């Protein structure tokens, strides 16, 4: 048996990340940098979109003299997604979390204003709980944003001793969140990337890659295989929320296409791998 046959799929298609990406191999870091910088579908659009949103956020914040304008621009990066449905949903979640968090945070701050150790313990507990719920539940980043609002308000108790200034600063926090989130939501409503189109594009990319593999001119399909179905099925859910898929029939059809295209690509990769290994065995004989 040849070395390629003994090594298995990794010898033919690489380790799933592309050949030579290990930093311990010659040129590994350069290959990794090249892969990360390589253009892909939608990269230019999303880069320009984020840049424009940050510029508009900075202009509005400077015009209204909003404090913490840098934090407002950062929220664009935090909430930006590759499809309009998810970006709109997350933007509204963060806006709602900021509204509820500021109202409840003021009440919580009034209750523990004279207990510094209790405030510190609450900051640690709330921050940990928010991050844990973000990663371990289906509630999403809104829980972490709510926890950050609570923690920020509790920390202001020591930095702003005057109660009137403290309340005004907390109210400005809502504006800091509202400006970028409203810009994000409205821009995606007007010209965001359609989640239905992205799901259909994922299916067509897989089918084209499978056809290329069967014709013997395909490249490493590891990236498409590693992507799985979760992201594409997420596009389907977002398309339902945005009304792009109405009724169960088109939703079920697109879902079935996503699952079937994944199986077709796996089968094509297996056939191409078997052909490559048998060809290597024949050459050695």
Secondary structure, DSSP 4 states (H G I P E B T S, - for coil): --HHHHHTHHHHH-SSS-TT--TTSTTHHHHHHHHHHS--TTHHHHHHHHHHHHHHHHHHHHHHT-S-HHHHHHHHHHH--SSHHHHHHHHHHHHHHHHHHHHHHHHHHHHHTT-HHHHHHHHHHHHHHHHHHHHHSSS-HHHHHHHHHHHHHHHHHHH--SHHHHHHHHHHHHHHHHHHHHHHHHHHHHHPPPHHHHHHHHHHHHHHHHHHHHTT-----HHHHHHTTHHHHHHHHHHHHTTSS-SHHHHHHHHHHHHHHHHHHHHHHHHHHHHHHHHHHHHH-
